[in-house]
Amino acid sequence: MLILQENEVEPCRVMKRKAGKLHAFPGVIYNDKLFRRLKQFPGPDTSEALAMARRIHRETSGKYLVLVVSEEAIYSIWGEDRGLFRTNELVSETDPIYQLELEELVSRMRDVNGVLIKDRRYNLKTYTRCFLGQEAHAWLMENFGLSAEGALRLGQRLIDERWMHHVTHEHDFEDAELFYRFYWDD
């Protein structure tokens, strides 16, 4: 287990084949090894992040390196995975997903005609001011004429560039009944 600063790792996108399908994840490169994000914890307290990293290190008998990376306001846990490969995802300057101004997009999503933001309950816990991933996915498709894949990429861009997050920082953007929250609403 290593504790690193954000500038000590190189961000990238990684892919892994699971159940015959390719899945993309946020990744980092450290010492020529690929890692994928396992979980994020809000800062400044590091105790939860360190406890999870220690647990993973013990469970894998130290065979896989675990990184705790200190970022601006969060701590991310990254796990080494030899089944990963780096994507060569080329981003075209004309790609509409990368042309959108995210601050304006988030303002529209939070507006009256945007996604439904409200308090929601799951397993006897209330999550305040959040929305469903599947509703955000449908809203992005409808309002921007995006394909299902394009809406997923745009939602993931919002997470990667820290405009929104899964309420427990456990998931990337998915078209599912998962709760997400804008950082403005934290």
C-alpha positions in Angstrom: 0.0 0.0 0.0 1.3 3.4 -1.0 0.0 6.9 -0.1 0.6 9.3 -3.0 -0.2 12.8 -4.1 -2.3 13.4 -7.2 0.7 14.7 -9.2 2.6 11.4 -8.6 0.2 9.4 -10.8 -0.8 9.8 -14.4 -4.6 9.7 -15.1 -5.9 7.6 -18.0 -8.8 5.5 -19.1 -8.5 1.7 -18.7 -10.6 -1.2 -19.9 -11.3 -4.7 -18.7 -13.2 -7.6 -20.3 -15.9 -8.8 -17.9 -18.5 -11.4 -18.9 -17.5 -11.1 -22.5 -18.0 -7.3 -22.6 -15.5 -4.5 -22.4 -15.9 -2.0 -19.6 -14.1 1.3 -19.3 -13.0 2.8 -16.0 -11.1 5.8 -14.7 -7.5 4.7 -14.3 -4.0 5.8 -13.3 -0.5 4.8 -14.2 2.1 4.4 -11.5 5.5 2.9 -12.1 4.3 1.5 -15.5 1.5 -0.4 -13.8 -2.2 0.2 -14.5 -4.7 0.8 -11.6 -8.5 1.3 -11.6 -10.4 3.4 -9.1 -12.1 1.2 -6.5 -13.6 3.9 -4.3 -13.4 7.6 -3.3 -13.7 9.1 0.1 -14.4 12.8 0.9 -11.5 14.5 2.7 -10.0 15.8 4.9 -10.2 12.7 7.1 -8.1 9.8 5.7 -9.1 7.1 8.2 -11.8 5.4 6.0 -9.6 5.5 2.9 -6.6 4.0 4.8 -8.7 1.4 6.5 -10.1 0.2 3.2 -6.7 0.2 1.5 -5.3 -1.9 4.4 -8.2 -4.4 4.2 -7.7 -4.8 0.5 -3.9 -5.3 1.0 -4.6 -8.0 3.6 -7.3 -9.8 1.6 -5.0 -10.0 -1.5 -2.0 -11.0 0.7 -0.1 -8.1 -0.7 0.0 -9.6 -4.2 -1.6 -6.5 -5.7 -0.5 -2.9 -5.0 -3.1 -0.6 -3.5 -2.7 3.2 -3.9 -4.3 5.9 -1.7 -4.1 9.1 -3.8 -4.7 12.4 -2.1 -6.7 14.7 -4.5 -8.1 18.1 -4.0 -11.0 17.3 -1.7 -11.1 13.5 -1.8 -9.0 10.4 -1.3 -9.2 7.8 -4.0 -8.4 4.1 -3.6 -6.8 2.6 -6.7 -6.2 -1.2 -7.1 -3.6 -2.8 -9.4 -5.3 -5.1 -11.9 -3.2 -7.1 -14.3 -6.4 -7.7 -16.5 -6.5 -4.0 -17.4 -5.4 -2.3 -20.6 -5.1 1.3 -21.4 -7.6 2.7 -23.9 -6.4 4.7 -26.9 -9.6 6.7 -26.8 -9.0 9.5 -29.3 -11.1 12.5 -28.6 -12.0 14.5 -31.6 -12.2 18.3 -31.3 -15.6 18.0 -33.0 -16.9 15.5 -30.5 -20.1 17.2 -29.0 -19.4 15.6 -25.6 -16.2 17.5 -25.2 -17.6 20.7 -26.8 -20.2 21.3 -24.0 -19.6 23.8 -21.3 -20.0 21.8 -18.1 -21.0 24.6 -15.8 -23.8 25.6 -18.1 -24.8 21.9 -18.5 -25.0 21.4 -14.7 -27.0 24.6 -14.3 -29.5 23.3 -16.8 -29.6 19.8 -15.2 -30.3 21.5 -11.8 -33.0 23.8 -13.2 -36.8 23.3 -13.0 -36.8 21.4 -16.3 -33.7 19.4 -15.4 -33.3 16.1 -13.5 -35.4 15.5 -10.4 -33.3 16.3 -7.4 -34.7 15.3 -4.1 -34.0 13.4 -0.9 -34.1 9.6 -1.5 -34.0 6.5 0.8 -32.1 3.3 0.4 -31.5 0.6 3.1 -33.0 2.9 5.8 -30.6 5.7 5.0 -31.6 9.0 3.5 -29.5 10.6 0.8 -30.2 14.3 0.4 -30.5 16.3 -2.8 -29.7 13.6 -5.2 -31.0 12.2 -8.5 -31.1 8.8 -10.3 -28.5 7.9 -12.9 -31.1 6.5 -15.2 -33.1 9.7 -15.1 -29.9 11.8 -15.8 -29.0 9.4 -18.6 -32.4 9.8 -20.2 -32.4 13.6 -19.7 -29.0 13.9 -21.5 -30.2 11.7 -24.4 -33.4 13.7 -24.8 -31.9 17.2 -24.4 -28.8 16.8 -26.4 -29.8 14.1 -28.9 -27.1 11.8 -27.7 -27.0 8.0 -28.2 -27.1 5.8 -25.1 -23.3 5.5 -25.2 -22.8 9.2 -25.7 -25.0 10.0 -22.7 -22.9 7.6 -20.6 -19.7 9.3 -21.8 -21.0 12.7 -20.9 -22.2 11.6 -17.5 -18.8 10.0 -16.9 -17.1 13.3 -18.0 -19.2 15.1 -15.3 -17.8 12.7 -12.7 -14.2 12.7 -14.0 -14.2 16.5 -14.0 -15.8 16.7 -10.5 -19.2 18.2 -11.3 -21.1 15.3 -9.7 -20.4 12.0 -7.9 -22.1 8.8 -6.8 -23.5 9.5 -3.3 -21.0 7.0 -1.7 -18.3 7.5 -4.3 -18.6 3.8 -5.3 -19.8 3.9 -8.9 -18.9 5.5 -12.2 -21.8 7.0 -14.1 -24.4 4.3 -15.0 -27.8 4.1 -16.5 -29.2 2.6 -13.4 -31.1 3.3 -10.2 -28.0 4.6 -8.5 -28.0 7.9 -6.6 -25.8 10.8 -7.8 -25.3 14.3 -6.4 -23.8 17.5 -7.8 -20.9 18.9 -5.8 -22.8 22.2 -5.7 -25.5 20.3 -3.6 -23.0 18.8 -1.1 
